[in-house]
Amino acid sequence: MNADFNVGFIHEQSFGEQMFNRASLNEFHGEKVGDLIDRALERFDNSIVGLDSAIANDNKLLKMLGDDPMMPEYEAALRKHLVELNVNELPRIGRDLRKVETLRDILLVLQSEFIALREMTQKTTAATRALQPQIDQGLFVVTVLEGNTPFNQAKVSLGFGRGDVEAFMSYACHATILAVQDSWPLGFQFLLDPKKERAATVAPPAPTTPPDPIIKVGGCSIGGSNILASWLLITGLVGGLWVKPKIARRAQRSQGRES
């Protein structure tokens, strides 16, 4: 989900914004900028595909979580870090304004935020396409500088919206990673060699119900209570240590192609 958002959405919109900026500068020099605007719109359309993928993966994670309770140690740690990081004080653009206290809350709010971003992106592309007559006449910059136009309203709102969702996702994911670390070694059991003896934690309760179903993740067997840990590490650590460097590399390659 992090890759869908950071690469599929943020990365695409960043290059779309660059095309808009280049169009404004080039028009000052008397150049036609229709091609640059078309390239910007293509990037923004691509970003909607990234959001759709993020929404779909968010739904998969919600389905994976189900209604089963999480580990009490993890839930307590997550609540603590959500408060310490002021996650509930961050601005939101979606309709879901619930107080975030659990992993399910985070996923539901993110789903709402992604949907809102999708709507804002569609409004921006529609307002841009409505400017086609002005763009053809070389009046794109003049129209933009007029101020309170549908294009400016949509584009400015989208810019603030991106920042708000990025902040919420970053702080919420950070809280989940800290919660996993606090509940060590419970949260990392699925990383251990299954052939070795498990680390002693707390005495297991008497078996009164069937054990959690075993799920395979990357060759490792994890129980239902550890699904949250796998998601946290995969989205948090992979998002922080792999996605950002990849964005930088892709940005350099794309910049070379665009110039």
Secondary structure, DSSP 4 states (H G I P E B T S, - for coil): -HHIIIIIIIIHHHHHHHHHHHHHHHHHTT---HHHHHHHHHHHHHHHHHHHHHHHHHHHHHHHHTT----HHHHHHHHHHHHHTTGGGS---SS--PPP-SHHHHHHHHHHHHHHHHHHHHHHHHHHHTTHHHHHTT-HHHHHHT-SSHHHHHHHHHHHHHHHHHHHHHHHHHHHHHHHHHTTTGGGGGGS-TTSPPPP-SPPPP--SPPPPPEEETTEEE-GGGHHHHHHIIIIIHIIIIIHHHHHHHHHHHHHHH-
